[in-house]
Amino acid sequence: MNNNSWLKAGYVNEPVSKDLNLVDEIARLKREKNAVIMAHYYQTNEIQDIADFIGDSLALAQQAAKTSADIILLAGVHFMGETAKIISPSKKVLVPDLNAGCSLADSCPRDMFETFLKKHPDHIVVTYVNTSAEIKALSDVVVTSTNAKAIVDSLPKDAKIIFGPDRNLGNYINSVTGRDMLLWDGACHVHEKFSLEGILQLKKEFPQAQIIAHPECKKPLLLVSDFVGSTAALLKYVSQSDVQTFIVATESGILHQMQLAQPHKTFIPAPPVDSTCGCNDCEFMKLNTLSKIYNTLKFEWPTIELEESLRLKALGSIEKMLAISNKLGL
């Protein structure tokens, strides 16, 4: 089915005719194969528009557990496909491009993290969902930016906790919970490179605007923000707020859903330090394209495969997250 060039590329690099209506053809393949497309908020507008479900990491995990589809195509990054496969082992999980990794997940190699854990055997291991299946298998409970505070709050007050891999999110959770979690030194390259100077300049140009930020951003940016929250929380906030203009410090893909939900409001992407375009995109998320999604559905490759022993170990930490989230109504 797949050839050597596909394997080397990490995606199906079959030429797609320019005359092909990709939106219609993708819809046809979904019907024929009983497939669903799940897309993260950070995907391009055209991918979000064809998705059956759009959400952040928690919502995608929950939806993967519920779907009756035979095939899940995860338009996001590799760890999201792994999470779907961990939860739904009997389903075929596809990703459009195996090269769509995650800088945050890559900042936490399994061997180094395992060595770190052995030095602190009396700690509860809490890890952010932006990690490989191997890291999830070493964890007691997984969290997302949506539920991290609530889950940490649910742990015993005297518990010793390791939090990884995102030091910025960990510092933020420490500040809002009063905990003193031991943090792994990892970070997301997108949220690390926002320009505080550039954002404050935008604030001068648009004094009526509010600054809203993802908790993966650095502390100085969070301190000047009017609201801090996950992608889903940011979307909810701008929908409920009376404010008309927002400077948004997270991956720019979320602005599409914000604009669809609130077309009369103005959303300004926060600039990175090293760009002239004014946007801050995740190069991994943007590896997904309509043509790759079409080919992936057509040839049912690349697939996510996991050893069963690894899947079961990782499943425990995810199930604990979902159980706590459901109990708390998250």
N, C-alpha and C positions, 0 to 999 in steps of 0.2 A: 504494500500500500504506500508506505513512505520510502523515499529513496535517500541515497547518501547526502545529496545536496540539501535536502530538507533537514536531515539530522544535524548537519553541520550548521545550518542557518538557525535552527531552533524554532522554526515556523514553516508552514507550507508555502514555499516560494513559487507556487504555480502562477503563471501570468493570468491576470483577470482582464477580460475584454472591457474596453472603455465604454462599449455599447450596452453592457450589462447593467440593469437596474439593481444595484446591490441591496437596497432596502427591500424591494419586492422579493428578490431571490433569498435573502436571509429569512424573511417571513415564511416563504414556502418551505425552506429546509427545516425551520422550527416546527412547522405543522407536521411534516412528513416524519420527522424523527422524534417527536414529542420532547422537544428541547426547550429550555428556557435560557435567556441571557440575563445574567446578573452583573450590574455595572457599578463600580464605585463612583462617588461624586467627582473624583478627579479625572475621569475619562473625558474625552473630547465631546463637544456638544452633540455631534452626529451619532456617537455611540450611545450617549445617554438617551437620545430620542428614540432609539430602536429597542432599548432594554425593556424587559418585562418587569424588572425590579431594580431600583436605584437606591443605594444606601451607603452608610459607613460600615466599618468592619463588623460591629455588633449586629446590625440589621442584616447584613449579608450572611453571617453565620446562622442567625435565627431563621432566615428564609431558606437556607440550604437544608436545614433540619425539617422544614415543613413541605417542601415541594414534592409533587407526585410525578414530576418529569423524569424521563429515563436518562436524559443528558442535561448536565449543567455546564453552560459555557460561562466561565468567570472572566469578565473583562475588568481586569485589575492588575495585580502583581502576583508573583509566584506563591507567596505565603497564603494569599487568599484562596487560591486554588487548592492548596494543601489543606486548609481549614475545611473547605467544602468536602473534600474527599475523606477527611478524618470523621466528619459527622455523617456522611452518606456514602459508605464504602461500596454499596451495591450499585450506585449510579456511576455513569461514565462522566468524569469531570474533565473538561477541556479548557485549555488556556490558549489564547491566540499567538502568544510568543513566549517561549521559555526564557528569553533574555530579559523579560520584564521582572527584574528582581527588586530589591529594596535596600537602600543604603543603611537604613536603621537595622534591618534584619542581618545584613552583612557585618555590622559592627559588633555582632555577638556570636562569634564562632563557638560551636558546641564544645570543643576540647578546652578552650580557654574558660568558658563559662562553667563547665563541670569542675575544673580545677578550683575556680573561685568558690563554688558552692561547698566543696570539700573542706575549705578553710573555715566555713561558717555552718557547721552541721546542725546547729540549734535554731536556724532561721526558717521561717515560712518563705517559700519562694513564689513571689508574685511577678508574672511577666506580662508585658504588653503583647497584644495579639500580633503586632508587627514583628514576628519572629518565625523561624523555621519550625517544622514539625519536631525536629530534634530538640530544640529549646523548650517547646511546649511539653515534651515528654519528660523533661527534667523539672517541670514546674508543679507547684501545688494547685495554683489557680491562675488562669489567664484573665486579663482585663482589657478593656478598650478605653479610649479617652472618654467615652460616654459614661461608663460605669465604674471607672477606676476609683473615684472618691468613695462611692457607696460601698464597694467591695472591701476596700481597705478599712473603712469605718466599721464594717461588719466583723472584722477580725478582733480577737481579744486585745484589750488596751495595752496589756503588758507584753504582747507578742513581739519577738524580734523578726524583722521582715527584710528580705532582700527584694529590691525592685529593679527590674531590668527590661529592656536594655536602654530605654530613653532617660538620660539624666535630667533633661529639661522637664519632661512630664513628671518624673519622680520628685524633682524639687518642688514643682507646683503642688503635687498631691501632699507632700510633706507640709507645705505652707497652709493648706486648707484643712488638713486633718490634725495638725499638731503632732504628727508622727516624726520619727527620726529614722526612716528607712535607710538601709545601706544600699547605695545606688551603683549600678553598673554604668560604666562610662561610655555610653553610646548616644547617637543622635541621628536625626533625619536631616539629610543635606538640604532639603527644601526649606524646612522651618528654621534651620541654623543660619541661613544666609539672607534673611530679611535685613534691610537697611533701616536701622532705627532713625538715623539722620534723615533718610529719604521719607520715612513715614511722618516724622515730625514736620518736615517741610510741607508735605501734603496737608497736614492738619492746619498749617498756617494759611494755605491756599483755600482750604475748605473748613473754616472754623466751626461750622455747624455740624460737621461730620463726626460720627463716633468711630473710634478704633476698636475693631473686634478681632480677636486672635485665637488661634489654636494653642492648647497648652504644651505642644511640642516646641513652641517658640522659646527663645532665650528669656530669662527673667527680666532684664531691663525693658523689653518690649511688653511683656505681660503687665508690668507695673504701670505703664502708661495707657493700657487698654481700658476701655469702658466695659468690655465684656469678654470673658474667656470661656471657651467651650469647644466641644467636639464639633465636627462638621455638621452633624445633625442638630446639635444645640445652636450653632451659629445660624443655621437656616431657620430654625424655629424663632430665634431671637429677632431676626430682621423682619420676620412676618408679623410678630406681635408688637414690635416697637412703633412708636409714633415718629421716630426719627426718620428723615427722608434720605440721608446720605451716609454711607458707611465706607470706611477704609478697611479692607478685608485682608488680614494677615494669615492666609493659609494657601494651599495650592489653588490656582486660579480656576480650576474646573468647577468648583462649587458655585461660582458666580452665575453659571448658566441656570441652575435651579433657583437661585435667589431672584434672578431677573424674571424667570417664568412665574414664580410665586408672587412677586411684587414688581410688576412692570413699570409702575409709576415712580419707583425709588431709584436712587443712583448708587451703584456699587463700584468702588475704585480698588483695583488690585494693589496690594502693598508691594513696593518694589524691592527686588534683591539688591545686594551691593554691587554685583558685577554684570548688570544687564542694562541695555538701553531701551528695551521694549516696554519696561514697566510691569511685566508679568513675572511670576515665579512658578514655573511649571516643573513637574516631576518628569524627567526624561524617560523613566521606566514606565510610568502610567501611559505616556504618550506613544509608546511603541505599539500599542494596540490600534488597529485601523479597521475600517469596514471591510476592506479586501481580505485582511487576515481573518476576520471573523467569518466571512463567507467561506474561505478555503478550509478553515478549521471545522465548520459544520459539515461541509461537503465531504471531507476526507476523515473526519472524526479523529484528528490529531493536531497538535500534541495533547497527550493525555497526562494526567497526574496519577502516578503510581506510588504507593507506599507499602513497605513491609508491614505485615499485620501486627507484629509485636510492637513496632514503633507507633503505628496508628492507635493501638489500644492504650499505650502509655500516654500519648498526647491527648487522647479522647477524655481521659479522666479530668485533666485541668480545664478543658473546654466545657465539659458537662457541669463542673462545679460553677464555672462562670455563668452558664445559662440558668442553672438552678437558682443561684443567688439573685440574678437579674430578674427572673420570673417572680421570685418571692417578693422582691422589692418593687415590682411593677415597672421595671425599666424597659 
